[in-house]
Amino acid sequence: MTEVAFHFNAPDKLGYACRLLRKAYLRGARLLVLLDEPDRPSLDAALWTMAPGAFIPHSHTSDPGFVWSRSPIQLASSLPVQSHATVLVNLCNEVPSGFDRYARVIEVVTGGDADRQQARERWKFYKENGIEPLRHDLRLAPPESQISH
């Protein structure tokens, strides 16, 4: 069964995602990041420029197949037919259809009222489908302790 973890109170969803992805990449994880298409250029740029010499290899569904298939971090605006990822990082507002193809789902949630309300709906969906989500309050623990693969 898929493990679902909610990371609550992220001060900046994309900034937190970058730190999470960097840590996971350094641990050898293979991840798919699901995000709204308008957010992709910002995340893409951030993964290139996090810190000097700290490029995080990633690709997008529009990249050539050989790049996509070898990339440890894949960015998509909908779940692709094929992905080697075992961890799905959901930055969208809905539960992605097909989330259960992944061993783990990480839901990143800011402290904003609208984002929290949408997260409550996703939490409810997972519970109704027999999954007991894990709760990680980012105000209480550093991001490094929230990442595993």
Sine and cosine of phi, psi and omega as CSV:
sin_phi,cos_phi,sin_psi,cos_psi,sin_omega,cos_omega
0.00,0.00,0.59,-0.81,0.01,-1.00
-0.92,0.39,0.71,-0.71,0.12,-0.99
-1.00,-0.04,0.73,-0.69,0.00,-1.00
-0.87,-0.49,0.76,-0.65,0.04,-1.00
-0.79,-0.61,0.77,-0.64,0.08,-1.00
-0.99,-0.17,0.80,-0.60,0.07,-1.00
-0.97,-0.25,0.99,-0.16,-0.09,-1.00
-1.00,0.01,0.42,-0.91,0.11,-0.99
0.93,0.37,0.56,0.83,0.13,-0.99
-0.93,0.38,0.80,-0.59,-0.02,-1.00
-0.91,0.41,-0.49,0.87,-0.02,-1.00
-0.51,-0.86,0.91,-0.42,-0.12,-0.99
-0.85,0.53,-0.75,0.66,-0.04,-1.00
-0.95,0.32,-0.62,0.78,0.04,-1.00
-0.89,0.45,-0.70,0.72,0.04,-1.00
-0.90,0.43,-0.67,0.74,0.01,-1.00
-0.85,0.52,-0.65,0.76,0.03,-1.00
-0.86,0.51,-0.73,0.68,0.00,-1.00
-0.90,0.43,-0.66,0.75,0.03,-1.00
-0.88,0.47,-0.72,0.69,-0.01,-1.00
-0.90,0.43,-0.65,0.76,0.02,-1.00
-0.87,0.49,-0.75,0.67,-0.01,-1.00
-0.89,0.46,-0.71,0.71,0.00,-1.00
-0.90,0.44,-0.68,0.74,0.04,-1.00
-0.86,0.51,-0.72,0.70,-0.01,-1.00
-0.90,0.44,-0.37,0.93,0.05,-1.00
-1.00,-0.03,-0.02,1.00,0.05,-1.00
1.00,0.02,0.20,0.98,-0.01,-1.00
-0.96,0.28,0.41,-0.91,0.09,-1.00
-0.88,-0.47,0.87,-0.50,-0.16,-0.99
-0.80,-0.60,0.50,-0.86,0.17,-0.98
-0.91,-0.42,0.79,-0.61,0.03,-1.00
-0.96,-0.27,0.87,-0.49,0.04,-1.00
-0.99,-0.16,0.87,-0.50,-0.03,-1.00
-0.56,-0.83,0.33,-0.94,0.04,-1.00
-0.92,0.38,0.65,-0.76,-0.07,-1.00
-0.81,0.59,-0.63,0.77,0.02,-1.00
-0.89,0.46,-0.38,0.92,0.01,-1.00
-1.00,0.08,-0.28,0.96,-0.10,-1.00
-0.86,0.51,-0.73,0.69,0.00,-1.00
-0.86,0.52,-0.60,0.80,0.01,-1.00
-0.92,0.40,-0.70,0.71,0.02,-1.00
-0.92,0.39,-0.67,0.75,0.03,-1.00
-0.84,0.55,-0.76,0.65,0.00,-1.00
-0.89,0.45,-0.66,0.75,-0.01,-1.00
-0.90,0.44,-0.60,0.80,0.02,-1.00
-0.93,0.36,-0.39,0.92,0.06,-1.00
-0.99,0.14,-0.47,0.88,-0.21,-0.98
-0.83,-0.56,0.33,0.94,-0.04,-1.00
-0.78,0.62,-0.76,0.65,0.00,-1.00
-0.40,-0.91,0.41,-0.91,0.02,-1.00
-0.82,0.57,0.81,-0.58,0.02,-1.00
0.96,0.28,0.23,0.97,-0.07,-1.00
-0.92,-0.38,0.56,0.83,0.04,-1.00
-0.82,0.57,0.70,-0.71,0.05,-1.00
-0.95,-0.33,0.92,-0.39,-0.06,-1.00
-0.88,0.47,0.75,-0.67,-0.02,-1.00
-0.40,-0.92,0.24,-0.97,0.05,-1.00
-0.57,-0.82,0.14,-0.99,0.01,-1.00
-0.81,-0.58,0.38,-0.92,-0.02,-1.00
-0.84,0.54,-0.37,0.93,0.02,-1.00
-0.99,0.14,-0.15,0.99,0.04,-1.00
-0.96,0.28,0.35,-0.94,0.04,-1.00
-0.84,0.54,0.51,-0.86,-0.05,-1.00
-0.81,0.59,-0.63,0.77,-0.03,-1.00
-0.93,0.37,-0.49,0.87,0.07,-1.00
-0.96,0.27,-0.74,0.67,0.00,-1.00
-0.83,0.56,-0.73,0.68,-0.10,-0.99
-0.93,0.36,-0.38,0.92,-0.02,-1.00
-0.99,-0.17,-0.12,0.99,-0.08,-1.00
-0.98,0.21,0.76,-0.65,0.02,-1.00
-0.96,0.28,-0.37,0.93,0.04,-1.00
-0.79,-0.61,0.84,-0.55,-0.04,-1.00
-0.91,-0.42,0.73,-0.69,0.01,-1.00
-0.96,-0.30,0.72,-0.69,-0.01,-1.00
-0.49,-0.87,0.45,-0.89,0.07,-1.00
-0.99,-0.16,-0.10,1.00,0.17,-0.99
-0.49,-0.87,0.38,-0.93,-0.04,-1.00
-0.91,0.41,0.83,-0.56,0.00,-1.00
-0.97,0.26,0.34,-0.94,0.04,-1.00
-0.89,0.45,-0.67,0.74,-0.02,-1.00
-0.83,-0.55,0.73,-0.68,0.10,-1.00
-0.42,-0.91,0.64,-0.77,0.03,-1.00
-1.00,0.01,-0.02,1.00,-0.06,-1.00
-0.92,0.40,0.55,-0.83,0.12,-0.99
-0.95,-0.31,-0.26,0.97,0.00,-1.00
-0.87,-0.49,0.76,-0.65,0.06,-1.00
-0.95,-0.31,0.85,-0.53,0.09,-1.00
-0.98,-0.21,0.92,-0.39,-0.06,-1.00
-0.99,-0.14,0.91,-0.41,0.08,-1.00
-0.97,-0.26,0.11,0.99,0.00,-1.00
-1.00,-0.04,0.10,-1.00,-0.07,-1.00
-1.00,-0.04,-0.13,0.99,-0.02,-1.00
-0.87,-0.49,0.34,-0.94,0.13,-0.99
-0.96,0.27,0.83,-0.56,-0.02,-1.00
-0.96,0.29,0.73,-0.69,0.11,-0.99
-0.89,0.45,0.78,-0.62,-0.03,-1.00
0.99,-0.11,0.13,0.99,0.01,-1.00
-0.84,0.54,-0.47,0.88,-0.08,-1.00
-0.96,0.28,0.01,1.00,0.11,-0.99
-0.98,0.18,-0.14,0.99,-0.07,-1.00
-0.94,-0.34,0.55,-0.84,0.01,-1.00
-0.93,0.38,-0.53,0.85,-0.07,-1.00
-0.59,-0.80,0.62,-0.79,0.11,-0.99
-0.85,-0.53,0.75,-0.66,0.09,-1.00
-0.91,-0.42,0.86,-0.52,0.04,-1.00
-0.98,-0.19,0.86,-0.52,0.01,-1.00
-0.98,-0.18,0.80,-0.60,-0.11,-0.99
-0.76,-0.65,0.75,-0.66,0.07,-1.00
-0.99,0.11,-0.04,-1.00,0.05,-1.00
-1.00,0.04,0.00,1.00,0.00,-1.00
-0.92,0.39,0.58,-0.81,-0.06,-1.00
-0.85,0.53,-0.73,0.68,-0.03,-1.00
-0.90,0.44,-0.69,0.72,0.00,-1.00
-0.90,0.44,-0.67,0.75,0.01,-1.00
-0.91,0.42,-0.64,0.77,0.01,-1.00
-0.90,0.43,-0.69,0.73,0.04,-1.00
-0.90,0.43,-0.60,0.80,0.04,-1.00
-0.90,0.43,-0.61,0.79,0.04,-1.00
-0.87,0.49,-0.64,0.77,0.02,-1.00
-0.91,0.42,-0.65,0.76,0.03,-1.00
-0.92,0.40,-0.68,0.74,0.04,-1.00
-0.83,0.55,-0.74,0.68,0.00,-1.00
-0.87,0.50,-0.69,0.73,0.02,-1.00
-0.86,0.52,-0.75,0.66,-0.01,-1.00
-0.87,0.50,-0.72,0.69,0.00,-1.00
-0.87,0.49,-0.68,0.73,0.01,-1.00
-0.90,0.43,-0.34,0.94,0.01,-1.00
-0.97,-0.25,0.38,0.93,0.15,-0.99
0.99,0.14,0.23,0.97,0.00,-1.00
-0.94,-0.33,0.78,-0.62,0.07,-1.00
-0.99,-0.11,0.98,-0.19,-0.04,-1.00
-0.91,0.42,0.50,-0.87,0.10,-0.99
-1.00,-0.04,0.55,-0.83,-0.02,-1.00
-0.90,-0.44,0.82,-0.57,0.08,-1.00
-0.85,-0.53,0.92,-0.40,0.04,-1.00
-1.00,0.00,0.92,-0.38,-0.09,-1.00
-0.93,0.36,-0.26,0.97,0.10,-1.00
-0.95,0.30,-0.35,0.94,-0.09,-1.00
-0.98,-0.17,-0.31,0.95,-0.07,-1.00
-0.59,-0.81,0.56,-0.83,0.05,-1.00
-0.93,0.38,0.46,-0.89,-0.04,-1.00
-0.85,0.53,-0.51,0.86,-0.05,-1.00
-0.88,0.48,-0.49,0.87,-0.03,-1.00
-0.99,0.14,-0.14,0.99,-0.07,-1.00
-1.00,-0.09,-0.05,1.00,-0.16,-0.99
-0.93,-0.37,0.77,-0.64,0.15,-0.99
-0.52,-0.86,0.19,-0.98,0.02,-1.00
-0.69,-0.73,0.00,0.00,0.00,0.00
